[in-house]
Amino acid sequence: MAKFPPFVEELGKRDKEFYDAVTKVIEIATKPGAVDEKTKVFICLALDAYIGSERGVMVLANRARELGATEEELKEVLRIPYYVAGSRPLITANNAFPKKE
């Protein structure tokens, strides 16, 4: 999975030393291991959706499809960022109402 995003490639033009460090981390994080490549792409997809990276979501969804992901799998993966981020306002809003025992 170690094809580097365009913003990382841009870094390589400015700061080769830091680029080498960043790409090493990417390679370590994405190399084959206990977690398969499609699952790693799903994790990155959910994280990019969480941070609002529209381009990242498009690229990663397409990569997941190349790895055999179905539209149903993508839908399920993309529910996770909402569950994590979207539920925070619901949880906090409950504090507006006193708990009745």
Contact map, one row per residue, 1 for C-alpha under 8 A:
11100000000000000000000000100110000010000000000000000000000000000000000000000000000000000000000000000
11110000000000000000000001100110000000000000000000000000000000000000000000000000000000000000000000000
11111000000000000000000000000000000000000000000000000000000000000000000000000000000000000000000000000
01111101100000000000001001000000000000000000000000000000000000000000000000000000000000000000000000000
00111111100000000000000000000000000000000000000000000000000000000000000000000000000000000000000000000
00011111110000000000000000000000000000000000000000000000000000000000000000000000000000000000000000000
00001111111000000000000000000000000000000000000000000000000000000000000000000000000000000000000000000
00011111111100000010011000000000000000000000000000000000000000000000000000000000000000000000000000000
00011111111110000010000000000000000000000000000000000000000000000000000000000000000000000000000000000
00000111111111000000000000000000000000000000000000000000000000000000000000000000000000000000000000000
00000011111111110110000000000000000000000000000000000000000000000000000000000000000000000000000000000
00000001111111110111000000000000000000000000000000000000000000000000000000000000000000000000000000000
00000000111111110000000000000000000000000000000000000000000000000000000000000000000000000000000000000
00000000011111110000000000000000000000000000000000000000000000000000000000000000000000000000000000000
00000000001111111110000000000000000000000000000000000000000000000000000000000000000000000000000000000
00000000001111111111000000000000000000000000000000000000000000000000000000000000000000000000000000000
00000000000000111111100000000000000000000000000000000000000000000000000000000000000000000000000000000
00000000001100111111110000000000000000000000000000000000000000000000000000000000000000000000000000000
00000001101100111111111000000000000000000000000000000000000000000000000000000000000000000000000000000
00000000000100011111111100000000000000000000000000000000000000000000000000000000000000000000000000000
00000000000000001111111110000000000000000000000000000000000000000000000000000000000000000000000000000
00000001000000000111111111000000000000000000000000000000000000000000000000000000000000000000000000000
00010001000000000011111111100000000000000000000000000000000000000000000000000000000000000000000000000
00000000000000000001111111110000000000000000000000000000000000000000000000000000000000000000000000000
00000000000000000000111111111000000000000000000000000000000000000000000000000000000000000000000000000
01010000000000000000011111111100000000000000000000000000000000000000000000000000000000000000000000000
11000000000000000000001111111110000000000000000000000000000000000000000000000000000000000000000000000
00000000000000000000000111111110000000000000000000000000000000000000000000000000000000000000000000000
00000000000000000000000011111110000000000000000000000000000000000000000000000000000000000000000000000
11000000000000000000000001111111000010010000000000000000000000000000000000000000000000000000000000000
11000000000000000000000000111111100010000000000000000000000000000000000000000000000000000000000000000
00000000000000000000000000000111111110000000000000000000000000000000000000000000000000000000000000000
00000000000000000000000000000011111100000000000000000000000000000000000000000000000000000000000000000
00000000000000000000000000000001111100000000000000000000000000000000000000000000000000000000000000000
00000000000000000000000000000001111110110000000000000000000000000000000000000000000000000000000000000
00000000000000000000000000000001111111110000000000000000000000000000000000000000000000000000000000000
10000000000000000000000000000111001111111000000000000000000000000000000000000000000000000000000000000
00000000000000000000000000000000000111111100000000000000000000010011100000000000000000000000000000000
00000000000000000000000000000000001111111110000000000000000000000000000000000000000000000000000000000
00000000000000000000000000000100001111111111000000000000000000000000000000000000000000000000000000000
00000000000000000000000000000000000011111111100000000000000100110000000000000000000000000000000000000
00000000000000000000000000000000000001111111110000000000000100010000000001001000000000000000000000000
00000000000000000000000000000000000000111111111000000000000000000000000000001000000000000000000000000
00000000000000000000000000000000000000011111111100000000000100000000000000000000000000000000000000000
00000000000000000000000000000000000000001111111110000001100110000000000000001100000000000000000000000
00000000000000000000000000000000000000000111111111000000000000000000000000001101100000000000000000000
00000000000000000000000000000000000000000011111111100000000000000000000000000000100000000000000000000
00000000000000000000000000000000000000000001111111111101100000000000000000000000000000000000000000000
00000000000000000000000000000000000000000000111111111101100000000000000000000100100000000000000000000
00000000000000000000000000000000000000000000011111111000000000000000000000000000110010000000000000000
00000000000000000000000000000000000000000000001111111000000000000000000000000000000000000000000000000
00000000000000000000000000000000000000000000000111111100000000000000000000000000000000000000000000000
00000000000000000000000000000000000000000000000111111111100000000000000000000000000000000000000000000
00000000000000000000000000000000000000000000000110011111110000000000000000000000000000000000000000000
00000000000000000000000000000000000000000000000000001111111000000000000000000000000000000000000000000
00000000000000000000000000000000000000000000100110001111111100000000000000000000000000000000000000000
00000000000000000000000000000000000000000000100110001111111110000000000000000000000000000000000000000
00000000000000000000000000000000000000000000000000000111111111000000000000000000000000000000000000000
00000000000000000000000000000000000000000000000000000011111111100000000000000000000000000000000000000
00000000000000000000000000000000000000001101100000000001111111110000000000000000000000000000000000000
00000000000000000000000000000000000000000000100000000000111111111000000001000000000000000000000000000
00000000000000000000000000000000000000000000000000000000011111111100000000000000000000000000000000000
00000000000000000000000000000000000000001000000000000000001111111110000000000000000000000000000000000
00000000000000000000000000000000000001001100000000000000000111111111100000000000000000000000000000000
00000000000000000000000000000000000000000000000000000000000011111111110000000000000000000000000000000
00000000000000000000000000000000000000000000000000000000000001111111100000000000000000000000000000000
00000000000000000000000000000000000001000000000000000000000000111111100000000000000000000000000000000
00000000000000000000000000000000000001000000000000000000000000011111110000000000000000000000000000000
00000000000000000000000000000000000001000000000000000000000000011111111011000000000000000000000000000
00000000000000000000000000000000000000000000000000000000000000001001111111000000000000000000000000000
00000000000000000000000000000000000000000000000000000000000000000000111111100000000000000000000000000
00000000000000000000000000000000000000000000000000000000000000000000011111110000000000000000000000000
00000000000000000000000000000000000000000000000000000000000000000000111111111000000000000000000000000
00000000000000000000000000000000000000000100000000000000000010000000111111111100000000000000000000000
00000000000000000000000000000000000000000000000000000000000000000000001111111110000000000000000000000
00000000000000000000000000000000000000000000000000000000000000000000000111111111000000000000000000000
00000000000000000000000000000000000000000110110000000000000000000000000011111111100000000000000000000
00000000000000000000000000000000000000000000110010000000000000000000000001111111110000000000000000000
00000000000000000000000000000000000000000000000000000000000000000000000000111111111000000000000000000
00000000000000000000000000000000000000000000010000000000000000000000000000011111111100000000000000000
00000000000000000000000000000000000000000000011011000000000000000000000000001111111111000000000000000
00000000000000000000000000000000000000000000000001000000000000000000000000000111111111100000000000000
00000000000000000000000000000000000000000000000000000000000000000000000000000011111111100000000000000
00000000000000000000000000000000000000000000000000000000000000000000000000000001111111110000000000000
00000000000000000000000000000000000000000000000001000000000000000000000000000000111111110000000000000
00000000000000000000000000000000000000000000000000000000000000000000000000000000111111111100000000000
00000000000000000000000000000000000000000000000000000000000000000000000000000000011111111110000000000
00000000000000000000000000000000000000000000000000000000000000000000000000000000000111111111000000000
00000000000000000000000000000000000000000000000000000000000000000000000000000000000001111111100000000
00000000000000000000000000000000000000000000000000000000000000000000000000000000000001111111110000000
00000000000000000000000000000000000000000000000000000000000000000000000000000000000000111111111000000
00000000000000000000000000000000000000000000000000000000000000000000000000000000000000011111111100000
00000000000000000000000000000000000000000000000000000000000000000000000000000000000000001111111110000
00000000000000000000000000000000000000000000000000000000000000000000000000000000000000000111111110000
00000000000000000000000000000000000000000000000000000000000000000000000000000000000000000011111111000
00000000000000000000000000000000000000000000000000000000000000000000000000000000000000000001111111000
00000000000000000000000000000000000000000000000000000000000000000000000000000000000000000000111111100
00000000000000000000000000000000000000000000000000000000000000000000000000000000000000000000001111110
00000000000000000000000000000000000000000000000000000000000000000000000000000000000000000000000011111
00000000000000000000000000000000000000000000000000000000000000000000000000000000000000000000000001111
00000000000000000000000000000000000000000000000000000000000000000000000000000000000000000000000000111
